[in-house]
Amino acid sequence: MDRTLTVTAEDIDWLRKLRNARAANQPSPDIPTSVVRKLTLLACAEVKGPREHSNKFGGRDELDRRKQNG
């Protein structure tokens, strides 16, 4: 598995869409599977169920800890 995942502008855009949907109490948009997979691996998103995603970002410390633990 590629451990050199980086967040792209598209990923940030999807995170914003998730945040905005949650703030407006709207269902989450349909996110491409590849984006969900990458954000989940980076601990930026959590899949709860069909059309239910949440932003989950613990900050840089969490990302560094995940890199160290491999």
mmCIF file of the N, C-alpha and C atoms, coordinates in Angstrom:
data_MODEL
# 
_entry.id   MODEL 
# 
loop_
_atom_site.group_PDB 
_atom_site.id 
_atom_site.type_symbol 
_atom_site.label_atom_id 
_atom_site.label_alt_id 
_atom_site.label_comp_id 
_atom_site.label_asym_id 
_atom_site.label_entity_id 
_atom_site.label_seq_id 
_atom_site.pdbx_PDB_ins_code 
_atom_site.Cartn_x 
_atom_site.Cartn_y 
_atom_site.Cartn_z 
_atom_site.occupancy 
_atom_site.B_iso_or_equiv 
_atom_site.pdbx_formal_charge 
_atom_site.auth_seq_id 
_atom_site.auth_comp_id 
_atom_site.auth_asym_id 
_atom_site.auth_atom_id 
_atom_site.pdbx_PDB_model_num 
ATOM 1   N N  . MET A 1 1  ? 0.841   -1.176 0.000  1.00 0.00 ? 1  MET A N  1 
ATOM 2   C CA . MET A 1 1  ? 0.000   0.000  0.000  1.00 0.00 ? 1  MET A CA 1 
ATOM 3   C C  . MET A 1 1  ? 0.884   1.236  0.000  1.00 0.00 ? 1  MET A C  1 
ATOM 4   N N  . ASP A 1 2  ? 0.481   2.252  -0.718 1.00 0.00 ? 2  ASP A N  1 
ATOM 5   C CA . ASP A 1 2  ? 1.251   3.479  -0.835 1.00 0.00 ? 2  ASP A CA 1 
ATOM 6   C C  . ASP A 1 2  ? 1.126   4.291  0.449  1.00 0.00 ? 2  ASP A C  1 
ATOM 7   N N  . ARG A 1 3  ? 2.236   4.473  1.132  1.00 0.00 ? 3  ARG A N  1 
ATOM 8   C CA . ARG A 1 3  ? 2.233   5.235  2.391  1.00 0.00 ? 3  ARG A CA 1 
ATOM 9   C C  . ARG A 1 3  ? 2.531   6.712  2.167  1.00 0.00 ? 3  ARG A C  1 
ATOM 10  N N  . THR A 1 4  ? 2.720   7.127  0.926  1.00 0.00 ? 4  THR A N  1 
ATOM 11  C CA . THR A 1 4  ? 3.048   8.516  0.634  1.00 0.00 ? 4  THR A CA 1 
ATOM 12  C C  . THR A 1 4  ? 1.826   9.275  0.138  1.00 0.00 ? 4  THR A C  1 
ATOM 13  N N  . LEU A 1 5  ? 0.685   9.024  0.710  1.00 0.00 ? 5  LEU A N  1 
ATOM 14  C CA . LEU A 1 5  ? -0.543  9.705  0.311  1.00 0.00 ? 5  LEU A CA 1 
ATOM 15  C C  . LEU A 1 5  ? -0.465  11.177 0.686  1.00 0.00 ? 5  LEU A C  1 
ATOM 16  N N  . THR A 1 6  ? -0.908  12.021 -0.204 1.00 0.00 ? 6  THR A N  1 
ATOM 17  C CA . THR A 1 6  ? -0.955  13.447 0.075  1.00 0.00 ? 6  THR A CA 1 
ATOM 18  C C  . THR A 1 6  ? -2.360  13.955 -0.212 1.00 0.00 ? 6  THR A C  1 
ATOM 19  N N  . VAL A 1 7  ? -2.735  15.001 0.469  1.00 0.00 ? 7  VAL A N  1 
ATOM 20  C CA . VAL A 1 7  ? -4.050  15.603 0.286  1.00 0.00 ? 7  VAL A CA 1 
ATOM 21  C C  . VAL A 1 7  ? -3.972  16.552 -0.903 1.00 0.00 ? 7  VAL A C  1 
ATOM 22  N N  . THR A 1 8  ? -4.877  16.377 -1.845 1.00 0.00 ? 8  THR A N  1 
ATOM 23  C CA . THR A 1 8  ? -4.916  17.216 -3.045 1.00 0.00 ? 8  THR A CA 1 
ATOM 24  C C  . THR A 1 8  ? -6.003  18.280 -2.907 1.00 0.00 ? 8  THR A C  1 
ATOM 25  N N  . ALA A 1 9  ? -6.041  19.188 -3.861 1.00 0.00 ? 9  ALA A N  1 
ATOM 26  C CA . ALA A 1 9  ? -7.080  20.224 -3.868 1.00 0.00 ? 9  ALA A CA 1 
ATOM 27  C C  . ALA A 1 9  ? -8.467  19.588 -3.968 1.00 0.00 ? 9  ALA A C  1 
ATOM 28  N N  . GLU A 1 10 ? -8.572  18.496 -4.728 1.00 0.00 ? 10 GLU A N  1 
ATOM 29  C CA . GLU A 1 10 ? -9.857  17.791 -4.850 1.00 0.00 ? 10 GLU A CA 1 
ATOM 30  C C  . GLU A 1 10 ? -10.289 17.221 -3.494 1.00 0.00 ? 10 GLU A C  1 
ATOM 31  N N  . ASP A 1 11 ? -9.339  16.671 -2.743 1.00 0.00 ? 11 ASP A N  1 
ATOM 32  C CA . ASP A 1 11 ? -9.654  16.123 -1.423 1.00 0.00 ? 11 ASP A CA 1 
ATOM 33  C C  . ASP A 1 11 ? -10.156 17.217 -0.486 1.00 0.00 ? 11 ASP A C  1 
ATOM 34  N N  . ILE A 1 12 ? -9.494  18.356 -0.510 1.00 0.00 ? 12 ILE A N  1 
ATOM 35  C CA . ILE A 1 12 ? -9.912  19.489 0.324  1.00 0.00 ? 12 ILE A CA 1 
ATOM 36  C C  . ILE A 1 12 ? -11.310 19.946 -0.079 1.00 0.00 ? 12 ILE A C  1 
ATOM 37  N N  . ASP A 1 13 ? -11.579 19.966 -1.376 1.00 0.00 ? 13 ASP A N  1 
ATOM 38  C CA . ASP A 1 13 ? -12.906 20.349 -1.859 1.00 0.00 ? 13 ASP A CA 1 
ATOM 39  C C  . ASP A 1 13 ? -13.973 19.410 -1.315 1.00 0.00 ? 13 ASP A C  1 
ATOM 40  N N  . TRP A 1 14 ? -13.691 18.095 -1.315 1.00 0.00 ? 14 TRP A N  1 
ATOM 41  C CA . TRP A 1 14 ? -14.657 17.126 -0.784 1.00 0.00 ? 14 TRP A CA 1 
ATOM 42  C C  . TRP A 1 14 ? -14.836 17.302 0.719  1.00 0.00 ? 14 TRP A C  1 
ATOM 43  N N  . LEU A 1 15 ? -13.755 17.599 1.434  1.00 0.00 ? 15 LEU A N  1 
ATOM 44  C CA . LEU A 1 15 ? -13.879 17.851 2.874  1.00 0.00 ? 15 LEU A CA 1 
ATOM 45  C C  . LEU A 1 15 ? -14.762 19.068 3.133  1.00 0.00 ? 15 LEU A C  1 
ATOM 46  N N  . ARG A 1 16 ? -14.622 20.092 2.311  1.00 0.00 ? 16 ARG A N  1 
ATOM 47  C CA . ARG A 1 16 ? -15.475 21.280 2.452  1.00 0.00 ? 16 ARG A CA 1 
ATOM 48  C C  . ARG A 1 16 ? -16.941 20.944 2.182  1.00 0.00 ? 16 ARG A C  1 
ATOM 49  N N  . LYS A 1 17 ? -17.177 20.128 1.151  1.00 0.00 ? 17 LYS A N  1 
ATOM 50  C CA . LYS A 1 17 ? -18.555 19.722 0.844  1.00 0.00 ? 17 LYS A CA 1 
ATOM 51  C C  . LYS A 1 17 ? -19.161 18.939 2.005  1.00 0.00 ? 17 LYS A C  1 
ATOM 52  N N  . LEU A 1 18 ? -18.373 18.061 2.618  1.00 0.00 ? 18 LEU A N  1 
ATOM 53  C CA . LEU A 1 18 ? -18.860 17.311 3.782  1.00 0.00 ? 18 LEU A CA 1 
ATOM 54  C C  . LEU A 1 18 ? -19.181 18.250 4.935  1.00 0.00 ? 18 LEU A C  1 
ATOM 55  N N  . ARG A 1 19 ? -18.269 19.182 5.196  1.00 0.00 ? 19 ARG A N  1 
ATOM 56  C CA . ARG A 1 19 ? -18.471 20.135 6.292  1.00 0.00 ? 19 ARG A CA 1 
ATOM 57  C C  . ARG A 1 19 ? -19.718 20.972 6.059  1.00 0.00 ? 19 ARG A C  1 
ATOM 58  N N  . ASN A 1 20 ? -19.880 21.473 4.837  1.00 0.00 ? 20 ASN A N  1 
ATOM 59  C CA . ASN A 1 20 ? -21.030 22.324 4.527  1.00 0.00 ? 20 ASN A CA 1 
ATOM 60  C C  . ASN A 1 20 ? -22.342 21.555 4.614  1.00 0.00 ? 20 ASN A C  1 
ATOM 61  N N  . ALA A 1 21 ? -22.350 20.310 4.164  1.00 0.00 ? 21 ALA A N  1 
ATOM 62  C CA . ALA A 1 21 ? -23.565 19.493 4.260  1.00 0.00 ? 21 ALA A CA 1 
ATOM 63  C C  . ALA A 1 21 ? -23.922 19.251 5.720  1.00 0.00 ? 21 ALA A C  1 
ATOM 64  N N  . ARG A 1 22 ? -22.918 18.970 6.518  1.00 0.00 ? 22 ARG A N  1 
ATOM 65  C CA . ARG A 1 22 ? -23.174 18.724 7.939  1.00 0.00 ? 22 ARG A CA 1 
ATOM 66  C C  . ARG A 1 22 ? -23.685 19.987 8.626  1.00 0.00 ? 22 ARG A C  1 
ATOM 67  N N  . ALA A 1 23 ? -23.093 21.134 8.294  1.00 0.00 ? 23 ALA A N  1 
ATOM 68  C CA . ALA A 1 23 ? -23.511 22.397 8.903  1.00 0.00 ? 23 ALA A CA 1 
ATOM 69  C C  . ALA A 1 23 ? -24.948 22.749 8.533  1.00 0.00 ? 23 ALA A C  1 
ATOM 70  N N  . ALA A 1 24 ? -25.379 22.347 7.335  1.00 0.00 ? 24 ALA A N  1 
ATOM 71  C CA . ALA A 1 24 ? -26.735 22.643 6.870  1.00 0.00 ? 24 ALA A CA 1 
ATOM 72  C C  . ALA A 1 24 ? -27.715 21.513 7.172  1.00 0.00 ? 24 ALA A C  1 
ATOM 73  N N  . ASN A 1 25 ? -27.283 20.515 7.944  1.00 0.00 ? 25 ASN A N  1 
ATOM 74  C CA . ASN A 1 25 ? -28.111 19.345 8.254  1.00 0.00 ? 25 ASN A CA 1 
ATOM 75  C C  . ASN A 1 25 ? -28.650 18.679 6.993  1.00 0.00 ? 25 ASN A C  1 
ATOM 76  N N  . GLN A 1 26 ? -27.806 18.582 5.986  1.00 0.00 ? 26 GLN A N  1 
ATOM 77  C CA . GLN A 1 26 ? -28.155 17.946 4.723  1.00 0.00 ? 26 GLN A CA 1 
ATOM 78  C C  . GLN A 1 26 ? -27.418 16.616 4.619  1.00 0.00 ? 26 GLN A C  1 
ATOM 79  N N  . PRO A 1 27 ? -27.924 15.684 3.801  1.00 0.00 ? 27 PRO A N  1 
ATOM 80  C CA . PRO A 1 27 ? -27.186 14.429 3.603  1.00 0.00 ? 27 PRO A CA 1 
ATOM 81  C C  . PRO A 1 27 ? -25.855 14.705 2.911  1.00 0.00 ? 27 PRO A C  1 
ATOM 82  N N  . SER A 1 28 ? -24.892 13.875 3.191  1.00 0.00 ? 28 SER A N  1 
ATOM 83  C CA . SER A 1 28 ? -23.577 14.025 2.574  1.00 0.00 ? 28 SER A CA 1 
ATOM 84  C C  . SER A 1 28 ? -23.662 13.774 1.076  1.00 0.00 ? 28 SER A C  1 
ATOM 85  N N  . PRO A 1 29 ? -22.859 14.500 0.301  1.00 0.00 ? 29 PRO A N  1 
ATOM 86  C CA . PRO A 1 29 ? -22.852 14.256 -1.147 1.00 0.00 ? 29 PRO A CA 1 
ATOM 87  C C  . PRO A 1 29 ? -22.221 12.906 -1.462 1.00 0.00 ? 29 PRO A C  1 
ATOM 88  N N  . ASP A 1 30 ? -22.505 12.388 -2.651 1.00 0.00 ? 30 ASP A N  1 
ATOM 89  C CA . ASP A 1 30 ? -21.880 11.139 -3.095 1.00 0.00 ? 30 ASP A CA 1 
ATOM 90  C C  . ASP A 1 30 ? -20.420 11.411 -3.427 1.00 0.00 ? 30 ASP A C  1 
ATOM 91  N N  . ILE A 1 31 ? -19.551 10.873 -2.633 1.00 0.00 ? 31 ILE A N  1 
ATOM 92  C CA . ILE A 1 31 ? -18.118 11.097 -2.790 1.00 0.00 ? 31 ILE A CA 1 
ATOM 93  C C  . ILE A 1 31 ? -17.523 9.927  -3.556 1.00 0.00 ? 31 ILE A C  1 
ATOM 94  N N  . PRO A 1 32 ? -16.636 10.198 -4.526 1.00 0.00 ? 32 PRO A N  1 
ATOM 95  C CA . PRO A 1 32 ? -15.995 9.099  -5.246 1.00 0.00 ? 32 PRO A CA 1 
ATOM 96  C C  . PRO A 1 32 ? -15.263 8.155  -4.287 1.00 0.00 ? 32 PRO A C  1 
ATOM 97  N N  . THR A 1 33 ? -15.347 6.881  -4.559 1.00 0.00 ? 33 THR A N  1 
ATOM 98  C CA . THR A 1 33 ? -14.741 5.868  -3.692 1.00 0.00 ? 33 THR A CA 1 
ATOM 99  C C  . THR A 1 33 ? -13.255 6.106  -3.497 1.00 0.00 ? 33 THR A C  1 
ATOM 100 N N  . SER A 1 34 ? -12.564 6.511  -4.537 1.00 0.00 ? 34 SER A N  1 
ATOM 101 C CA . SER A 1 34 ? -11.117 6.733  -4.422 1.00 0.00 ? 34 SER A CA 1 
ATOM 102 C C  . SER A 1 34 ? -10.803 7.846  -3.426 1.00 0.00 ? 34 SER A C  1 
ATOM 103 N N  . VAL A 1 35 ? -11.629 8.890  -3.413 1.00 0.00 ? 35 VAL A N  1 
ATOM 104 C CA . VAL A 1 35 ? -11.419 9.995  -2.481 1.00 0.00 ? 35 VAL A CA 1 
ATOM 105 C C  . VAL A 1 35 ? -11.729 9.543  -1.059 1.00 0.00 ? 35 VAL A C  1 
ATOM 106 N N  . VAL A 1 36 ? -12.827 8.805  -0.872 1.00 0.00 ? 36 VAL A N  1 
ATOM 107 C CA . VAL A 1 36 ? -13.185 8.298  0.458  1.00 0.00 ? 36 VAL A CA 1 
ATOM 108 C C  . VAL A 1 36 ? -12.071 7.411  0.999  1.00 0.00 ? 36 VAL A C  1 
ATOM 109 N N  . ARG A 1 37 ? -11.561 6.530  0.152  1.00 0.00 ? 37 ARG A N  1 
ATOM 110 C CA . ARG A 1 37 ? -10.505 5.610  0.582  1.00 0.00 ? 37 ARG A CA 1 
ATOM 111 C C  . ARG A 1 37 ? -9.264  6.383  1.033  1.00 0.00 ? 37 ARG A C  1 
ATOM 112 N N  . LYS A 1 38 ? -8.863  7.369  0.233  1.00 0.00 ? 38 LYS A N  1 
ATOM 113 C CA . LYS A 1 38 ? -7.665  8.129  0.575  1.00 0.00 ? 38 LYS A CA 1 
ATOM 114 C C  . LYS A 1 38 ? -7.867  8.938  1.857  1.00 0.00 ? 38 LYS A C  1 
ATOM 115 N N  . LEU A 1 39 ? -9.003  9.623  1.968  1.00 0.00 ? 39 LEU A N  1 
ATOM 116 C CA . LEU A 1 39 ? -9.254  10.430 3.158  1.00 0.00 ? 39 LEU A CA 1 
ATOM 117 C C  . LEU A 1 39 ? -9.392  9.571  4.405  1.00 0.00 ? 39 LEU A C  1 
ATOM 118 N N  . THR A 1 40 ? -9.948  8.386  4.254  1.00 0.00 ? 40 THR A N  1 
ATOM 119 C CA . THR A 1 40 ? -10.052 7.472  5.387  1.00 0.00 ? 40 THR A CA 1 
ATOM 120 C C  . THR A 1 40 ? -8.666  7.020  5.831  1.00 0.00 ? 40 THR A C  1 
ATOM 121 N N  . LEU A 1 41 ? -7.807  6.701  4.877  1.00 0.00 ? 41 LEU A N  1 
ATOM 122 C CA . LEU A 1 41 ? -6.440  6.299  5.214  1.00 0.00 ? 41 LEU A CA 1 
ATOM 123 C C  . LEU A 1 41 ? -5.666  7.426  5.875  1.00 0.00 ? 41 LEU A C  1 
ATOM 124 N N  . LEU A 1 42 ? -5.985  8.657  5.504  1.00 0.00 ? 42 LEU A N  1 
ATOM 125 C CA . LEU A 1 42 ? -5.307  9.808  6.085  1.00 0.00 ? 42 LEU A CA 1 
ATOM 126 C C  . LEU A 1 42 ? -5.988  10.299 7.363  1.00 0.00 ? 42 LEU A C  1 
ATOM 127 N N  . ALA A 1 43 ? -7.024  9.611  7.806  1.00 0.00 ? 43 ALA A N  1 
ATOM 128 C CA . ALA A 1 43 ? -7.767  9.967  9.023  1.00 0.00 ? 43 ALA A CA 1 
ATOM 129 C C  . ALA A 1 43 ? -8.482  11.302 8.889  1.00 0.00 ? 43 ALA A C  1 
ATOM 130 N N  . CYS A 1 44 ? -8.914  11.634 7.679  1.00 0.00 ? 44 CYS A N  1 
ATOM 131 C CA . CYS A 1 44 ? -9.658  12.870 7.463  1.00 0.00 ? 44 CYS A CA 1 
ATOM 132 C C  . CYS A 1 44 ? -11.155 12.628 7.347  1.00 0.00 ? 44 CYS A C  1 
ATOM 133 N N  . ALA A 1 45 ? -11.538 11.418 7.038  1.00 0.00 ? 45 ALA A N  1 
ATOM 134 C CA . ALA A 1 45 ? -12.959 11.109 6.874  1.00 0.00 ? 45 ALA A CA 1 
ATOM 135 C C  . ALA A 1 45 ? -13.249 9.765  7.505  1.00 0.00 ? 45 ALA A C  1 
ATOM 136 N N  . GLU A 1 46 ? -14.467 9.610  7.922  1.00 0.00 ? 46 GLU A N  1 
ATOM 137 C CA . GLU A 1 46 ? -14.902 8.358  8.523  1.00 0.00 ? 46 GLU A CA 1 
ATOM 138 C C  . GLU A 1 46 ? -16.211 7.961  7.848  1.00 0.00 ? 46 GLU A C  1 
ATOM 139 N N  . VAL A 1 47 ? -16.264 6.768  7.308  1.00 0.00 ? 47 VAL A N  1 
ATOM 140 C CA . VAL A 1 47 ? -17.479 6.293  6.649  1.00 0.00 ? 47 VAL A CA 1 
ATOM 141 C C  . VAL A 1 47 ? -18.384 5.692  7.710  1.00 0.00 ? 47 VAL A C  1 
ATOM 142 N N  . LYS A 1 48 ? -19.598 6.228  7.804  1.00 0.00 ? 48 LYS A N  1 
ATOM 143 C CA . LYS A 1 48 ? -20.559 5.731  8.786  1.00 0.00 ? 48 LYS A CA 1 
ATOM 144 C C  . LYS A 1 48 ? -21.580 4.803  8.148  1.00 0.00 ? 48 LYS A C  1 
ATOM 145 N N  . GLY A 1 49 ? -21.901 5.024  6.910  1.00 0.00 ? 49 GLY A N  1 
ATOM 146 C CA . GLY A 1 49 ? -22.890 4.214  6.214  1.00 0.00 ? 49 GLY A CA 1 
ATOM 147 C C  . GLY A 1 49 ? -23.191 4.848  4.874  1.00 0.00 ? 49 GLY A C  1 
ATOM 148 N N  . PRO A 1 50 ? -24.163 4.297  4.147  1.00 0.00 ? 50 PRO A N  1 
ATOM 149 C CA . PRO A 1 50 ? -24.506 4.871  2.850  1.00 0.00 ? 50 PRO A CA 1 
ATOM 150 C C  . PRO A 1 50 ? -24.882 6.347  2.983  1.00 0.00 ? 50 PRO A C  1 
ATOM 151 N N  . ARG A 1 51 ? -24.206 7.168  2.237  1.00 0.00 ? 51 ARG A N  1 
ATOM 152 C CA . ARG A 1 51 ? -24.434 8.620  2.217  1.00 0.00 ? 51 ARG A CA 1 
ATOM 153 C C  . ARG A 1 51 ? -24.213 9.279  3.570  1.00 0.00 ? 51 ARG A C  1 
ATOM 154 N N  . GLU A 1 52 ? -23.486 8.628  4.445  1.00 0.00 ? 52 GLU A N  1 
ATOM 155 C CA . GLU A 1 52 ? -23.165 9.226  5.740  1.00 0.00 ? 52 GLU A CA 1 
ATOM 156 C C  . GLU A 1 52 ? -21.657 9.198  5.919  1.00 0.00 ? 52 GLU A C  1 
ATOM 157 N N  . HIS A 1 53 ? -21.058 10.367 5.909  1.00 0.00 ? 53 HIS A N  1 
ATOM 158 C CA . HIS A 1 53 ? -19.628 10.495 6.127  1.00 0.00 ? 53 HIS A CA 1 
ATOM 159 C C  . HIS A 1 53 ? -19.447 11.611 7.150  1.00 0.00 ? 53 HIS A C  1 
ATOM 160 N N  . SER A 1 54 ? -18.353 11.609 7.814  1.00 0.00 ? 54 SER A N  1 
ATOM 161 C CA . SER A 1 54 ? -18.081 12.709 8.725  1.00 0.00 ? 54 SER A CA 1 
ATOM 162 C C  . SER A 1 54 ? -16.632 13.123 8.588  1.00 0.00 ? 54 SER A C  1 
ATOM 163 N N  . ASN A 1 55 ? -16.403 14.391 8.826  1.00 0.00 ? 55 ASN A N  1 
ATOM 164 C CA . ASN A 1 55 ? -15.036 14.885 8.859  1.00 0.00 ? 55 ASN A CA 1 
ATOM 165 C C  . ASN A 1 55 ? -14.436 14.481 10.191 1.00 0.00 ? 55 ASN A C  1 
ATOM 166 N N  . LYS A 1 56 ? -13.275 13.915 10.130 1.00 0.00 ? 56 LYS A N  1 
ATOM 167 C CA . LYS A 1 56 ? -12.612 13.502 11.365 1.00 0.00 ? 56 LYS A CA 1 
ATOM 168 C C  . LYS A 1 56 ? -11.139 13.776 11.165 1.00 0.00 ? 56 LYS A C  1 
ATOM 169 N N  . PHE A 1 57 ? -10.665 14.854 11.726 1.00 0.00 ? 57 PHE A N  1 
ATOM 170 C CA . PHE A 1 57 ? -9.269  15.209 11.532 1.00 0.00 ? 57 PHE A CA 1 
ATOM 171 C C  . PHE A 1 57 ? -8.693  15.595 12.873 1.00 0.00 ? 57 PHE A C  1 
ATOM 172 N N  . GLY A 1 58 ? -7.757  14.832 13.328 1.00 0.00 ? 58 GLY A N  1 
ATOM 173 C CA . GLY A 1 58 ? -7.157  15.077 14.630 1.00 0.00 ? 58 GLY A CA 1 
ATOM 174 C C  . GLY A 1 58 ? -6.006  16.050 14.591 1.00 0.00 ? 58 GLY A C  1 
ATOM 175 N N  . GLY A 1 59 ? -5.687  16.557 13.434 1.00 0.00 ? 59 GLY A N  1 
ATOM 176 C CA . GLY A 1 59 ? -4.605  17.511 13.315 1.00 0.00 ? 59 GLY A CA 1 
ATOM 177 C C  . GLY A 1 59 ? -3.292  16.851 12.953 1.00 0.00 ? 59 GLY A C  1 
ATOM 178 N N  . ARG A 1 60 ? -2.280  17.677 12.871 1.00 0.00 ? 60 ARG A N  1 
ATOM 179 C CA . ARG A 1 60 ? -0.965  17.221 12.438 1.00 0.00 ? 60 ARG A CA 1 
ATOM 180 C C  . ARG A 1 60 ? -0.378  16.193 13.394 1.00 0.00 ? 60 ARG A C  1 
ATOM 181 N N  . ASP A 1 61 ? -0.619  16.336 14.696 1.00 0.00 ? 61 ASP A N  1 
ATOM 182 C CA . ASP A 1 61 ? -0.085  15.375 15.665 1.00 0.00 ? 61 ASP A CA 1 
ATOM 183 C C  . ASP A 1 61 ? -0.580  13.966 15.373 1.00 0.00 ? 61 ASP A C  1 
ATOM 184 N N  . GLU A 1 62 ? -1.863  13.837 15.052 1.00 0.00 ? 62 GLU A N  1 
ATOM 185 C CA . GLU A 1 62 ? -2.412  12.514 14.755 1.00 0.00 ? 62 GLU A CA 1 
ATOM 186 C C  . GLU A 1 62 ? -1.795  11.937 13.490 1.00 0.00 ? 62 GLU A C  1 
ATOM 187 N N  . LEU A 1 63 ? -1.623  12.774 12.460 1.00 0.00 ? 63 LEU A N  1 
ATOM 188 C CA . LEU A 1 63 ? -1.000  12.297 11.227 1.00 0.00 ? 63 LEU A CA 1 
ATOM 189 C C  . LEU A 1 63 ? 0.433   11.847 11.478 1.00 0.00 ? 63 LEU A C  1 
ATOM 190 N N  . ASP A 1 64 ? 1.184   12.630 12.270 1.00 0.00 ? 64 ASP A N  1 
ATOM 191 C CA . ASP A 1 64 ? 2.561   12.245 12.595 1.00 0.00 ? 64 ASP A CA 1 
ATOM 192 C C  . ASP A 1 64 ? 2.595   10.934 13.370 1.00 0.00 ? 64 ASP A C  1 
ATOM 193 N N  . ARG A 1 65 ? 1.666   10.765 14.304 1.00 0.00 ? 65 ARG A N  1 
ATOM 194 C CA . ARG A 1 65 ? 1.604   9.537  15.097 1.00 0.00 ? 65 ARG A CA 1 
ATOM 195 C C  . ARG A 1 65 ? 1.298   8.338  14.204 1.00 0.00 ? 65 ARG A C  1 
ATOM 196 N N  . ARG A 1 66 ? 0.394   8.520  13.242 1.00 0.00 ? 66 ARG A N  1 
ATOM 197 C CA . ARG A 1 66 ? 0.072   7.429  12.314 1.00 0.00 ? 66 ARG A CA 1 
ATOM 198 C C  . ARG A 1 66 ? 1.270   7.067  11.443 1.00 0.00 ? 66 ARG A C  1 
ATOM 199 N N  . LYS A 1 67 ? 2.038   8.063  11.021 1.00 0.00 ? 67 LYS A N  1 
ATOM 200 C CA . LYS A 1 67 ? 3.225   7.794  10.213 1.00 0.00 ? 67 LYS A CA 1 
ATOM 201 C C  . LYS A 1 67 ? 4.247   7.002  11.020 1.00 0.00 ? 67 LYS A C  1 
ATOM 202 N N  . GLN A 1 68 ? 4.430   7.364  12.289 1.00 0.00 ? 68 GLN A N  1 
ATOM 203 C CA . GLN A 1 68 ? 5.400   6.672  13.140 1.00 0.00 ? 68 GLN A CA 1 
ATOM 204 C C  . GLN A 1 68 ? 4.983   5.233  13.393 1.00 0.00 ? 68 GLN A C  1 
ATOM 205 N N  . ASN A 1 69 ? 3.691   5.010  13.594 1.00 0.00 ? 69 ASN A N  1 
ATOM 206 C CA . ASN A 1 69 ? 3.206   3.662  13.891 1.00 0.00 ? 69 ASN A CA 1 
ATOM 207 C C  . ASN A 1 69 ? 3.128   2.794  12.643 1.00 0.00 ? 69 ASN A C  1 
ATOM 208 N N  . GLY A 1 70 ? 3.133   3.443  11.470 1.00 0.00 ? 70 GLY A N  1 
ATOM 209 C CA . GLY A 1 70 ? 3.126   2.723  10.192 1.00 0.00 ? 70 GLY A CA 1 
ATOM 210 C C  . GLY A 1 70 ? 1.968   1.863  10.026 1.00 0.00 ? 70 GLY A C  1 
# 
